[in-house]
Amino acid sequence: MNIQRLKEIREDRDLLQKEVADFLEIKQQQYSEYEIGKRLIPINYLSKLADFYNTSIDYLICKTDERKPYPKSILSKK
């Protein structure tokens, strides 16, 4: 999986890996391994990051170049 955008979007917002790791409640080393592709990032973390960065998971994993998030599902509002 191409996860280069994880680093790009973090750096665009002038955040450190430690700050993002703290948001996810994981260690900085673990987050670093996600950014370099050494470890697969769980979907629940991708979902949290998409919300955090106000984008879509597809944007984070380079499936689209559209930064705008998708409209929220009515199912997620329950």
mmCIF file of the N, C-alpha and C atoms, coordinates in Angstrom:
data_MODEL
# 
_entry.id   MODEL 
# 
loop_
_atom_site.group_PDB 
_atom_site.id 
_atom_site.type_symbol 
_atom_site.label_atom_id 
_atom_site.label_alt_id 
_atom_site.label_comp_id 
_atom_site.label_asym_id 
_atom_site.label_entity_id 
_atom_site.label_seq_id 
_atom_site.pdbx_PDB_ins_code 
_atom_site.Cartn_x 
_atom_site.Cartn_y 
_atom_site.Cartn_z 
_atom_site.occupancy 
_atom_site.B_iso_or_equiv 
_atom_site.pdbx_formal_charge 
_atom_site.auth_seq_id 
_atom_site.auth_comp_id 
_atom_site.auth_asym_id 
_atom_site.auth_atom_id 
_atom_site.pdbx_PDB_model_num 
ATOM 1   N N  . MET A 1 1  ? 0.839   -1.172 0.000  1.00 0.00 ? 1  MET A N  1 
ATOM 2   C CA . MET A 1 1  ? 0.000   0.000  0.000  1.00 0.00 ? 1  MET A CA 1 
ATOM 3   C C  . MET A 1 1  ? 0.891   1.245  0.000  1.00 0.00 ? 1  MET A C  1 
ATOM 4   N N  . ASN A 1 2  ? 0.527   2.216  -0.814 1.00 0.00 ? 2  ASN A N  1 
ATOM 5   C CA . ASN A 1 2  ? 1.269   3.460  -0.880 1.00 0.00 ? 2  ASN A CA 1 
ATOM 6   C C  . ASN A 1 2  ? 0.769   4.390  0.220  1.00 0.00 ? 2  ASN A C  1 
ATOM 7   N N  . ILE A 1 3  ? 1.591   4.631  1.201  1.00 0.00 ? 3  ILE A N  1 
ATOM 8   C CA . ILE A 1 3  ? 1.173   5.450  2.332  1.00 0.00 ? 3  ILE A CA 1 
ATOM 9   C C  . ILE A 1 3  ? 2.007   6.722  2.439  1.00 0.00 ? 3  ILE A C  1 
ATOM 10  N N  . GLN A 1 4  ? 2.638   7.143  1.339  1.00 0.00 ? 4  GLN A N  1 
ATOM 11  C CA . GLN A 1 4  ? 3.493   8.331  1.371  1.00 0.00 ? 4  GLN A CA 1 
ATOM 12  C C  . GLN A 1 4  ? 2.741   9.570  1.830  1.00 0.00 ? 4  GLN A C  1 
ATOM 13  N N  . ARG A 1 5  ? 1.449   9.608  1.611  1.00 0.00 ? 5  ARG A N  1 
ATOM 14  C CA . ARG A 1 5  ? 0.672   10.786 2.005  1.00 0.00 ? 5  ARG A CA 1 
ATOM 15  C C  . ARG A 1 5  ? 0.585   10.942 3.511  1.00 0.00 ? 5  ARG A C  1 
ATOM 16  N N  . LEU A 1 6  ? 0.734   9.879  4.265  1.00 0.00 ? 6  LEU A N  1 
ATOM 17  C CA . LEU A 1 6  ? 0.710   10.019 5.718  1.00 0.00 ? 6  LEU A CA 1 
ATOM 18  C C  . LEU A 1 6  ? 1.772   11.018 6.160  1.00 0.00 ? 6  LEU A C  1 
ATOM 19  N N  . LYS A 1 7  ? 2.950   10.894 5.626  1.00 0.00 ? 7  LYS A N  1 
ATOM 20  C CA . LYS A 1 7  ? 4.041   11.814 5.964  1.00 0.00 ? 7  LYS A CA 1 
ATOM 21  C C  . LYS A 1 7  ? 3.769   13.194 5.383  1.00 0.00 ? 7  LYS A C  1 
ATOM 22  N N  . GLU A 1 8  ? 3.359   13.245 4.120  1.00 0.00 ? 8  GLU A N  1 
ATOM 23  C CA . GLU A 1 8  ? 3.122   14.532 3.463  1.00 0.00 ? 8  GLU A CA 1 
ATOM 24  C C  . GLU A 1 8  ? 2.071   15.356 4.194  1.00 0.00 ? 8  GLU A C  1 
ATOM 25  N N  . ILE A 1 9  ? 0.941   14.750 4.507  1.00 0.00 ? 9  ILE A N  1 
ATOM 26  C CA . ILE A 1 9  ? -0.145  15.494 5.145  1.00 0.00 ? 9  ILE A CA 1 
ATOM 27  C C  . ILE A 1 9  ? 0.241   15.908 6.568  1.00 0.00 ? 9  ILE A C  1 
ATOM 28  N N  . ARG A 1 10 ? 1.011   15.076 7.238  1.00 0.00 ? 10 ARG A N  1 
ATOM 29  C CA . ARG A 1 10 ? 1.489   15.433 8.581  1.00 0.00 ? 10 ARG A CA 1 
ATOM 30  C C  . ARG A 1 10 ? 2.420   16.635 8.509  1.00 0.00 ? 10 ARG A C  1 
ATOM 31  N N  . GLU A 1 11 ? 3.368   16.589 7.576  1.00 0.00 ? 11 GLU A N  1 
ATOM 32  C CA . GLU A 1 11 ? 4.319   17.682 7.437  1.00 0.00 ? 11 GLU A CA 1 
ATOM 33  C C  . GLU A 1 11 ? 3.642   18.963 6.945  1.00 0.00 ? 11 GLU A C  1 
ATOM 34  N N  . ASP A 1 12 ? 2.625   18.838 6.088  1.00 0.00 ? 12 ASP A N  1 
ATOM 35  C CA . ASP A 1 12 ? 1.873   20.011 5.628  1.00 0.00 ? 12 ASP A CA 1 
ATOM 36  C C  . ASP A 1 12 ? 1.256   20.769 6.797  1.00 0.00 ? 12 ASP A C  1 
ATOM 37  N N  . ARG A 1 13 ? 0.956   20.059 7.858  1.00 0.00 ? 13 ARG A N  1 
ATOM 38  C CA . ARG A 1 13 ? 0.339   20.676 9.034  1.00 0.00 ? 13 ARG A CA 1 
ATOM 39  C C  . ARG A 1 13 ? 1.348   20.941 10.152 1.00 0.00 ? 13 ARG A C  1 
ATOM 40  N N  . ASP A 1 14 ? 2.634   20.807 9.807  1.00 0.00 ? 14 ASP A N  1 
ATOM 41  C CA . ASP A 1 14 ? 3.722   21.065 10.760 1.00 0.00 ? 14 ASP A CA 1 
ATOM 42  C C  . ASP A 1 14 ? 3.582   20.266 12.051 1.00 0.00 ? 14 ASP A C  1 
ATOM 43  N N  . LEU A 1 15 ? 3.211   18.996 11.888 1.00 0.00 ? 15 LEU A N  1 
ATOM 44  C CA . LEU A 1 15 ? 3.085   18.108 13.041 1.00 0.00 ? 15 LEU A CA 1 
ATOM 45  C C  . LEU A 1 15 ? 4.267   17.153 13.111 1.00 0.00 ? 15 LEU A C  1 
ATOM 46  N N  . LEU A 1 16 ? 4.622   16.774 14.305 1.00 0.00 ? 16 LEU A N  1 
ATOM 47  C CA . LEU A 1 16 ? 5.644   15.755 14.519 1.00 0.00 ? 16 LEU A CA 1 
ATOM 48  C C  . LEU A 1 16 ? 4.983   14.386 14.558 1.00 0.00 ? 16 LEU A C  1 
ATOM 49  N N  . GLN A 1 17 ? 5.763   13.348 14.257 1.00 0.00 ? 17 GLN A N  1 
ATOM 50  C CA . GLN A 1 17 ? 5.247   11.985 14.368 1.00 0.00 ? 17 GLN A CA 1 
ATOM 51  C C  . GLN A 1 17 ? 4.715   11.741 15.773 1.00 0.00 ? 17 GLN A C  1 
ATOM 52  N N  . LYS A 1 18 ? 5.393   12.250 16.767 1.00 0.00 ? 18 LYS A N  1 
ATOM 53  C CA . LYS A 1 18 ? 4.993   12.056 18.162 1.00 0.00 ? 18 LYS A CA 1 
ATOM 54  C C  . LYS A 1 18 ? 3.604   12.623 18.421 1.00 0.00 ? 18 LYS A C  1 
ATOM 55  N N  . GLU A 1 19 ? 3.300   13.764 17.821 1.00 0.00 ? 19 GLU A N  1 
ATOM 56  C CA . GLU A 1 19 ? 1.991   14.383 18.026 1.00 0.00 ? 19 GLU A CA 1 
ATOM 57  C C  . GLU A 1 19 ? 0.877   13.536 17.411 1.00 0.00 ? 19 GLU A C  1 
ATOM 58  N N  . VAL A 1 20 ? 1.133   12.999 16.233 1.00 0.00 ? 20 VAL A N  1 
ATOM 59  C CA . VAL A 1 20 ? 0.131   12.148 15.588 1.00 0.00 ? 20 VAL A CA 1 
ATOM 60  C C  . VAL A 1 20 ? 0.007   10.833 16.351 1.00 0.00 ? 20 VAL A C  1 
ATOM 61  N N  . ALA A 1 21 ? 1.133   10.290 16.775 1.00 0.00 ? 21 ALA A N  1 
ATOM 62  C CA . ALA A 1 21 ? 1.102   9.056  17.567 1.00 0.00 ? 21 ALA A CA 1 
ATOM 63  C C  . ALA A 1 21 ? 0.318   9.258  18.861 1.00 0.00 ? 21 ALA A C  1 
ATOM 64  N N  . ASP A 1 22 ? 0.509   10.392 19.505 1.00 0.00 ? 22 ASP A N  1 
ATOM 65  C CA . ASP A 1 22 ? -0.244  10.686 20.731 1.00 0.00 ? 22 ASP A CA 1 
ATOM 66  C C  . ASP A 1 22 ? -1.741  10.749 20.431 1.00 0.00 ? 22 ASP A C  1 
ATOM 67  N N  . PHE A 1 23 ? -2.117  11.358 19.310 1.00 0.00 ? 23 PHE A N  1 
ATOM 68  C CA . PHE A 1 23 ? -3.523  11.423 18.926 1.00 0.00 ? 23 PHE A CA 1 
ATOM 69  C C  . PHE A 1 23 ? -4.109  10.017 18.756 1.00 0.00 ? 23 PHE A C  1 
ATOM 70  N N  . LEU A 1 24 ? -3.320  9.115  18.154 1.00 0.00 ? 24 LEU A N  1 
ATOM 71  C CA . LEU A 1 24 ? -3.774  7.739  17.933 1.00 0.00 ? 24 LEU A CA 1 
ATOM 72  C C  . LEU A 1 24 ? -3.615  6.870  19.190 1.00 0.00 ? 24 LEU A C  1 
ATOM 73  N N  . GLU A 1 25 ? -2.951  7.423  20.196 1.00 0.00 ? 25 GLU A N  1 
ATOM 74  C CA . GLU A 1 25 ? -2.668  6.706  21.444 1.00 0.00 ? 25 GLU A CA 1 
ATOM 75  C C  . GLU A 1 25 ? -1.784  5.485  21.205 1.00 0.00 ? 25 GLU A C  1 
ATOM 76  N N  . ILE A 1 26 ? -0.735  5.718  20.404 1.00 0.00 ? 26 ILE A N  1 
ATOM 77  C CA . ILE A 1 26 ? 0.270   4.683  20.133 1.00 0.00 ? 26 ILE A CA 1 
ATOM 78  C C  . ILE A 1 26 ? 1.648   5.309  20.332 1.00 0.00 ? 26 ILE A C  1 
ATOM 79  N N  . LYS A 1 27 ? 2.680   4.480  20.260 1.00 0.00 ? 27 LYS A N  1 
ATOM 80  C CA . LYS A 1 27 ? 4.053   4.974  20.385 1.00 0.00 ? 27 LYS A CA 1 
ATOM 81  C C  . LYS A 1 27 ? 4.516   5.591  19.068 1.00 0.00 ? 27 LYS A C  1 
ATOM 82  N N  . GLN A 1 28 ? 5.417   6.548  19.176 1.00 0.00 ? 28 GLN A N  1 
ATOM 83  C CA . GLN A 1 28 ? 5.958   7.222  17.986 1.00 0.00 ? 28 GLN A CA 1 
ATOM 84  C C  . GLN A 1 28 ? 6.626   6.228  17.049 1.00 0.00 ? 28 GLN A C  1 
ATOM 85  N N  . GLN A 1 29 ? 7.340   5.258  17.578 1.00 0.00 ? 29 GLN A N  1 
ATOM 86  C CA . GLN A 1 29 ? 8.017   4.256  16.751 1.00 0.00 ? 29 GLN A CA 1 
ATOM 87  C C  . GLN A 1 29 ? 7.017   3.478  15.902 1.00 0.00 ? 29 GLN A C  1 
ATOM 88  N N  . GLN A 1 30 ? 5.896   3.128  16.493 1.00 0.00 ? 30 GLN A N  1 
ATOM 89  C CA . GLN A 1 30 ? 4.858   2.397  15.756 1.00 0.00 ? 30 GLN A CA 1 
ATOM 90  C C  . GLN A 1 30 ? 4.319   3.262  14.622 1.00 0.00 ? 30 GLN A C  1 
ATOM 91  N N  . TYR A 1 31 ? 4.052   4.536  14.904 1.00 0.00 ? 31 TYR A N  1 
ATOM 92  C CA . TYR A 1 31 ? 3.558   5.424  13.850 1.00 0.00 ? 31 TYR A CA 1 
ATOM 93  C C  . TYR A 1 31 ? 4.604   5.593  12.753 1.00 0.00 ? 31 TYR A C  1 
ATOM 94  N N  . SER A 1 32 ? 5.856   5.708  13.124 1.00 0.00 ? 32 SER A N  1 
ATOM 95  C CA . SER A 1 32 ? 6.941   5.832  12.152 1.00 0.00 ? 32 SER A CA 1 
ATOM 96  C C  . SER A 1 32 ? 6.947   4.641  11.193 1.00 0.00 ? 32 SER A C  1 
ATOM 97  N N  . GLU A 1 33 ? 6.711   3.458  11.723 1.00 0.00 ? 33 GLU A N  1 
ATOM 98  C CA . GLU A 1 33 ? 6.678   2.256  10.886 1.00 0.00 ? 33 GLU A CA 1 
ATOM 99  C C  . GLU A 1 33 ? 5.503   2.276  9.916  1.00 0.00 ? 33 GLU A C  1 
ATOM 100 N N  . TYR A 1 34 ? 4.407   2.929  10.277 1.00 0.00 ? 34 TYR A N  1 
ATOM 101 C CA . TYR A 1 34 ? 3.291   3.095  9.346  1.00 0.00 ? 34 TYR A CA 1 
ATOM 102 C C  . TYR A 1 34 ? 3.705   4.014  8.199  1.00 0.00 ? 34 TYR A C  1 
ATOM 103 N N  . GLU A 1 35 ? 4.374   5.112  8.544  1.00 0.00 ? 35 GLU A N  1 
ATOM 104 C CA . GLU A 1 35 ? 4.770   6.090  7.524  1.00 0.00 ? 35 GLU A CA 1 
ATOM 105 C C  . GLU A 1 35 ? 5.760   5.522  6.523  1.00 0.00 ? 35 GLU A C  1 
ATOM 106 N N  . ILE A 1 36 ? 6.657   4.686  6.972  1.00 0.00 ? 36 ILE A N  1 
ATOM 107 C CA . ILE A 1 36 ? 7.662   4.146  6.039  1.00 0.00 ? 36 ILE A CA 1 
ATOM 108 C C  . ILE A 1 36 ? 7.219   2.840  5.388  1.00 0.00 ? 36 ILE A C  1 
ATOM 109 N N  . GLY A 1 37 ? 6.049   2.362  5.750  1.00 0.00 ? 37 GLY A N  1 
ATOM 110 C CA . GLY A 1 37 ? 5.522   1.155  5.131  1.00 0.00 ? 37 GLY A CA 1 
ATOM 111 C C  . GLY A 1 37 ? 6.056   -0.143 5.702  1.00 0.00 ? 37 GLY A C  1 
ATOM 112 N N  . LYS A 1 38 ? 6.702   -0.048 6.849  1.00 0.00 ? 38 LYS A N  1 
ATOM 113 C CA . LYS A 1 38 ? 7.243   -1.247 7.485  1.00 0.00 ? 38 LYS A CA 1 
ATOM 114 C C  . LYS A 1 38 ? 6.144   -2.068 8.166  1.00 0.00 ? 38 LYS A C  1 
ATOM 115 N N  . ARG A 1 39 ? 5.068   -1.389 8.531  1.00 0.00 ? 39 ARG A N  1 
ATOM 116 C CA . ARG A 1 39 ? 3.955   -2.028 9.228  1.00 0.00 ? 39 ARG A CA 1 
ATOM 117 C C  . ARG A 1 39 ? 2.659   -1.544 8.589  1.00 0.00 ? 39 ARG A C  1 
ATOM 118 N N  . LEU A 1 40 ? 1.701   -2.444 8.422  1.00 0.00 ? 40 LEU A N  1 
ATOM 119 C CA . LEU A 1 40 ? 0.401   -2.053 7.878  1.00 0.00 ? 40 LEU A CA 1 
ATOM 120 C C  . LEU A 1 40 ? -0.381  -1.283 8.932  1.00 0.00 ? 40 LEU A C  1 
ATOM 121 N N  . ILE A 1 41 ? -1.022  -0.216 8.506  1.00 0.00 ? 41 ILE A N  1 
ATOM 122 C CA . ILE A 1 41 ? -1.787  0.599  9.434  1.00 0.00 ? 41 ILE A CA 1 
ATOM 123 C C  . ILE A 1 41 ? -3.218  0.066  9.510  1.00 0.00 ? 41 ILE A C  1 
ATOM 124 N N  . PRO A 1 42 ? -3.705  -0.204 10.694 1.00 0.00 ? 42 PRO A N  1 
ATOM 125 C CA . PRO A 1 42 ? -5.072  -0.717 10.844 1.00 0.00 ? 42 PRO A CA 1 
ATOM 126 C C  . PRO A 1 42 ? -6.118  0.281  10.347 1.00 0.00 ? 42 PRO A C  1 
ATOM 127 N N  . ILE A 1 43 ? -7.219  -0.240 9.863  1.00 0.00 ? 43 ILE A N  1 
ATOM 128 C CA . ILE A 1 43 ? -8.280  0.590  9.301  1.00 0.00 ? 43 ILE A CA 1 
ATOM 129 C C  . ILE A 1 43 ? -8.831  1.579  10.330 1.00 0.00 ? 43 ILE A C  1 
ATOM 130 N N  . ASN A 1 44 ? -8.900  1.181  11.593 1.00 0.00 ? 44 ASN A N  1 
ATOM 131 C CA . ASN A 1 44 ? -9.430  2.119  12.598 1.00 0.00 ? 44 ASN A CA 1 
ATOM 132 C C  . ASN A 1 44 ? -8.520  3.336  12.756 1.00 0.00 ? 44 ASN A C  1 
ATOM 133 N N  . TYR A 1 45 ? -7.198  3.168  12.607 1.00 0.00 ? 45 TYR A N  1 
ATOM 134 C CA . TYR A 1 45 ? -6.288  4.312  12.656 1.00 0.00 ? 45 TYR A CA 1 
ATOM 135 C C  . TYR A 1 45 ? -6.422  5.158  11.394 1.00 0.00 ? 45 TYR A C  1 
ATOM 136 N N  . LEU A 1 46 ? -6.572  4.504  10.246 1.00 0.00 ? 46 LEU A N  1 
ATOM 137 C CA . LEU A 1 46 ? -6.776  5.264  9.007  1.00 0.00 ? 46 LEU A CA 1 
ATOM 138 C C  . LEU A 1 46 ? -8.051  6.102  9.098  1.00 0.00 ? 46 LEU A C  1 
ATOM 139 N N  . SER A 1 47 ? -9.093  5.534  9.660  1.00 0.00 ? 47 SER A N  1 
ATOM 140 C CA . SER A 1 47 ? -10.345 6.255  9.819  1.00 0.00 ? 47 SER A CA 1 
ATOM 141 C C  . SER A 1 47 ? -10.166 7.465  10.737 1.00 0.00 ? 47 SER A C  1 
ATOM 142 N N  . LYS A 1 48 ? -9.481  7.268  11.864 1.00 0.00 ? 48 LYS A N  1 
ATOM 143 C CA . LYS A 1 48 ? -9.230  8.380  12.784 1.00 0.00 ? 48 LYS A CA 1 
ATOM 144 C C  . LYS A 1 48 ? -8.393  9.469  12.122 1.00 0.00 ? 48 LYS A C  1 
ATOM 145 N N  . LEU A 1 49 ? -7.384  9.054  11.341 1.00 0.00 ? 49 LEU A N  1 
ATOM 146 C CA . LEU A 1 49 ? -6.531  10.032 10.663 1.00 0.00 ? 49 LEU A CA 1 
ATOM 147 C C  . LEU A 1 49 ? -7.296  10.792 9.586  1.00 0.00 ? 49 LEU A C  1 
ATOM 148 N N  . ALA A 1 50 ? -8.164  10.106 8.866  1.00 0.00 ? 50 ALA A N  1 
ATOM 149 C CA . ALA A 1 50 ? -8.973  10.776 7.844  1.00 0.00 ? 50 ALA A CA 1 
ATOM 150 C C  . ALA A 1 50 ? -9.847  11.846 8.494  1.00 0.00 ? 50 ALA A C  1 
ATOM 151 N N  . ASP A 1 51 ? -10.441 11.529 9.628  1.00 0.00 ? 51 ASP A N  1 
ATOM 152 C CA . ASP A 1 51 ? -11.243 12.527 10.350 1.00 0.00 ? 51 ASP A CA 1 
ATOM 153 C C  . ASP A 1 51 ? -10.362 13.657 10.877 1.00 0.00 ? 51 ASP A C  1 
ATOM 154 N N  . PHE A 1 52 ? -9.231  13.305 11.434 1.00 0.00 ? 52 PHE A N  1 
ATOM 155 C CA . PHE A 1 52 ? -8.295  14.280 11.991 1.00 0.00 ? 52 PHE A CA 1 
ATOM 156 C C  . PHE A 1 52 ? -7.833  15.283 10.928 1.00 0.00 ? 52 PHE A C  1 
ATOM 157 N N  . TYR A 1 53 ? -7.516  14.771 9.738  1.00 0.00 ? 53 TYR A N  1 
ATOM 158 C CA . TYR A 1 53 ? -7.028  15.620 8.651  1.00 0.00 ? 53 TYR A CA 1 
ATOM 159 C C  . TYR A 1 53 ? -8.157  16.137 7.755  1.00 0.00 ? 53 TYR A C  1 
ATOM 160 N N  . ASN A 1 54 ? -9.399  15.786 8.085  1.00 0.00 ? 54 ASN A N  1 
ATOM 161 C CA . ASN A 1 54 ? -10.564 16.200 7.308  1.00 0.00 ? 54 ASN A CA 1 
ATOM 162 C C  . ASN A 1 54 ? -10.422 15.812 5.831  1.00 0.00 ? 54 ASN A C  1 
ATOM 163 N N  . THR A 1 55 ? -10.158 14.544 5.618  1.00 0.00 ? 55 THR A N  1 
ATOM 164 C CA . THR A 1 55 ? -10.013 14.005 4.272  1.00 0.00 ? 55 THR A CA 1 
ATOM 165 C C  . THR A 1 55 ? -10.600 12.599 4.260  1.00 0.00 ? 55 THR A C  1 
ATOM 166 N N  . SER A 1 56 ? -10.328 11.848 3.204  1.00 0.00 ? 56 SER A N  1 
ATOM 167 C CA . SER A 1 56 ? -10.834 10.477 3.120  1.00 0.00 ? 56 SER A CA 1 
ATOM 168 C C  . SER A 1 56 ? -9.684  9.480  3.284  1.00 0.00 ? 56 SER A C  1 
ATOM 169 N N  . ILE A 1 57 ? -10.046 8.272  3.642  1.00 0.00 ? 57 ILE A N  1 
ATOM 170 C CA . ILE A 1 57 ? -9.046  7.206  3.684  1.00 0.00 ? 57 ILE A CA 1 
ATOM 171 C C  . ILE A 1 57 ? -8.452  7.007  2.296  1.00 0.00 ? 57 ILE A C  1 
ATOM 172 N N  . ASP A 1 58 ? -9.283  7.092  1.261  1.00 0.00 ? 58 ASP A N  1 
ATOM 173 C CA . ASP A 1 58 ? -8.786  6.930  -0.107 1.00 0.00 ? 58 ASP A CA 1 
ATOM 174 C C  . ASP A 1 58 ? -7.696  7.949  -0.427 1.00 0.00 ? 58 ASP A C  1 
ATOM 175 N N  . TYR A 1 59 ? -7.843  9.165  0.058  1.00 0.00 ? 59 TYR A N  1 
ATOM 176 C CA . TYR A 1 59 ? -6.797  10.172 -0.166 1.00 0.00 ? 59 TYR A CA 1 
ATOM 177 C C  . TYR A 1 59 ? -5.518  9.778  0.566  1.00 0.00 ? 59 TYR A C  1 
ATOM 178 N N  . LEU A 1 60 ? -5.649  9.326  1.804  1.00 0.00 ? 60 LEU A N  1 
ATOM 179 C CA . LEU A 1 60 ? -4.471  8.952  2.587  1.00 0.00 ? 60 LEU A CA 1 
ATOM 180 C C  . LEU A 1 60 ? -3.695  7.808  1.958  1.00 0.00 ? 60 LEU A C  1 
ATOM 181 N N  . ILE A 1 61 ? -4.401  6.872  1.314  1.00 0.00 ? 61 ILE A N  1 
ATOM 182 C CA . ILE A 1 61 ? -3.711  5.714  0.722  1.00 0.00 ? 61 ILE A CA 1 
ATOM 183 C C  . ILE A 1 61 ? -3.518  5.872  -0.790 1.00 0.00 ? 61 ILE A C  1 
ATOM 184 N N  . CYS A 1 62 ? -3.673  7.107  -1.277 1.00 0.00 ? 62 CYS A N  1 
ATOM 185 C CA . CYS A 1 62 ? -3.391  7.461  -2.684 1.00 0.00 ? 62 CYS A CA 1 
ATOM 186 C C  . CYS A 1 62 ? -4.311  6.788  -3.693 1.00 0.00 ? 62 CYS A C  1 
ATOM 187 N N  . LYS A 1 63 ? -5.544  6.507  -3.305 1.00 0.00 ? 63 LYS A N  1 
ATOM 188 C CA . LYS A 1 63 ? -6.533  5.982  -4.250 1.00 0.00 ? 63 LYS A CA 1 
ATOM 189 C C  . LYS A 1 63 ? -7.209  7.119  -5.007 1.00 0.00 ? 63 LYS A C  1 
ATOM 190 N N  . THR A 1 64 ? -7.079  8.346  -4.473 1.00 0.00 ? 64 THR A N  1 
ATOM 191 C CA . THR A 1 64 ? -7.617  9.535  -5.120 1.00 0.00 ? 64 THR A CA 1 
ATOM 192 C C  . THR A 1 64 ? -6.704  10.707 -4.791 1.00 0.00 ? 64 THR A C  1 
ATOM 193 N N  . ASP A 1 65 ? -6.766  11.731 -5.635 1.00 0.00 ? 65 ASP A N  1 
ATOM 194 C CA . ASP A 1 65 ? -6.032  12.958 -5.361 1.00 0.00 ? 65 ASP A CA 1 
ATOM 195 C C  . ASP A 1 65 ? -6.952  14.035 -4.786 1.00 0.00 ? 65 ASP A C  1 
ATOM 196 N N  . GLU A 1 66 ? -8.208  13.691 -4.600 1.00 0.00 ? 66 GLU A N  1 
ATOM 197 C CA . GLU A 1 66 ? -9.201  14.621 -4.051 1.00 0.00 ? 66 GLU A CA 1 
ATOM 198 C C  . GLU A 1 66 ? -9.080  14.650 -2.534 1.00 0.00 ? 66 GLU A C  1 
ATOM 199 N N  . ARG A 1 67 ? -8.696  15.804 -1.987 1.00 0.00 ? 67 ARG A N  1 
ATOM 200 C CA . ARG A 1 67 ? -8.526  15.925 -0.538 1.00 0.00 ? 67 ARG A CA 1 
ATOM 201 C C  . ARG A 1 67 ? -9.835  16.010 0.218  1.00 0.00 ? 67 ARG A C  1 
ATOM 202 N N  . LYS A 1 68 ? -10.869 16.502 -0.437 1.00 0.00 ? 68 LYS A N  1 
ATOM 203 C CA . LYS A 1 68 ? -12.151 16.716 0.228  1.00 0.00 ? 68 LYS A CA 1 
ATOM 204 C C  . LYS A 1 68 ? -12.702 15.385 0.748  1.00 0.00 ? 68 LYS A C  1 
ATOM 205 N N  . PRO A 1 69 ? -13.177 15.371 1.998  1.00 0.00 ? 69 PRO A N  1 
ATOM 206 C CA . PRO A 1 69 ? -13.735 14.125 2.527  1.00 0.00 ? 69 PRO A CA 1 
ATOM 207 C C  . PRO A 1 69 ? -15.072 13.813 1.881  1.00 0.00 ? 69 PRO A C  1 
ATOM 208 N N  . TYR A 1 70 ? -15.446 12.556 1.935  1.00 0.00 ? 70 TYR A N  1 
ATOM 209 C CA . TYR A 1 70 ? -16.752 12.142 1.446  1.00 0.00 ? 70 TYR A CA 1 
ATOM 210 C C  . TYR A 1 70 ? -17.838 12.657 2.391  1.00 0.00 ? 70 TYR A C  1 
ATOM 211 N N  . PRO A 1 71 ? -19.046 12.837 1.879  1.00 0.00 ? 71 PRO A N  1 
ATOM 212 C CA . PRO A 1 71 ? -20.151 13.178 2.787  1.00 0.00 ? 71 PRO A CA 1 
ATOM 213 C C  . PRO A 1 71 ? -20.329 12.052 3.816  1.00 0.00 ? 71 PRO A C  1 
ATOM 214 N N  . LYS A 1 72 ? -20.714 12.420 5.020  1.00 0.00 ? 72 LYS A N  1 
ATOM 215 C CA . LYS A 1 72 ? -20.911 11.429 6.086  1.00 0.00 ? 72 LYS A CA 1 
ATOM 216 C C  . LYS A 1 72 ? -22.137 10.565 5.781  1.00 0.00 ? 72 LYS A C  1 
ATOM 217 N N  . SER A 1 73 ? -22.028 9.312  6.093  1.00 0.00 ? 73 SER A N  1 
ATOM 218 C CA . SER A 1 73 ? -23.107 8.357  5.925  1.00 0.00 ? 73 SER A CA 1 
ATOM 219 C C  . SER A 1 73 ? -24.155 8.552  7.009  1.00 0.00 ? 73 SER A C  1 
ATOM 220 N N  . ILE A 1 74 ? -25.394 8.342  6.643  1.00 0.00 ? 74 ILE A N  1 
ATOM 221 C CA . ILE A 1 74 ? -26.445 8.418  7.661  1.00 0.00 ? 74 ILE A CA 1 
ATOM 222 C C  . ILE A 1 74 ? -26.290 7.286  8.674  1.00 0.00 ? 74 ILE A C  1 
ATOM 223 N N  . LEU A 1 75 ? -25.648 6.210  8.278  1.00 0.00 ? 75 LEU A N  1 
ATOM 224 C CA . LEU A 1 75 ? -25.437 5.087  9.198  1.00 0.00 ? 75 LEU A CA 1 
ATOM 225 C C  . LEU A 1 75 ? -24.446 5.434  10.284 1.00 0.00 ? 75 LEU A C  1 
ATOM 226 N N  . SER A 1 76 ? -23.483 6.303  10.003 1.00 0.00 ? 76 SER A N  1 
ATOM 227 C CA . SER A 1 76 ? -22.482 6.651  11.011 1.00 0.00 ? 76 SER A CA 1 
ATOM 228 C C  . SER A 1 76 ? -23.018 7.622  12.042 1.00 0.00 ? 76 SER A C  1 
ATOM 229 N N  . LYS A 1 77 ? -24.189 8.164  11.803 1.00 0.00 ? 77 LYS A N  1 
ATOM 230 C CA . LYS A 1 77 ? -24.768 9.132  12.742 1.00 0.00 ? 77 LYS A CA 1 
ATOM 231 C C  . LYS A 1 77 ? -25.546 8.444  13.858 1.00 0.00 ? 77 LYS A C  1 
ATOM 232 N N  . LYS A 1 78 ? -25.744 7.146  13.755 1.00 0.00 ? 78 LYS A N  1 
ATOM 233 C CA . LYS A 1 78 ? -26.516 6.416  14.784 1.00 0.00 ? 78 LYS A CA 1 
ATOM 234 C C  . LYS A 1 78 ? -25.676 6.094  15.981 1.00 0.00 ? 78 LYS A C  1 
# 
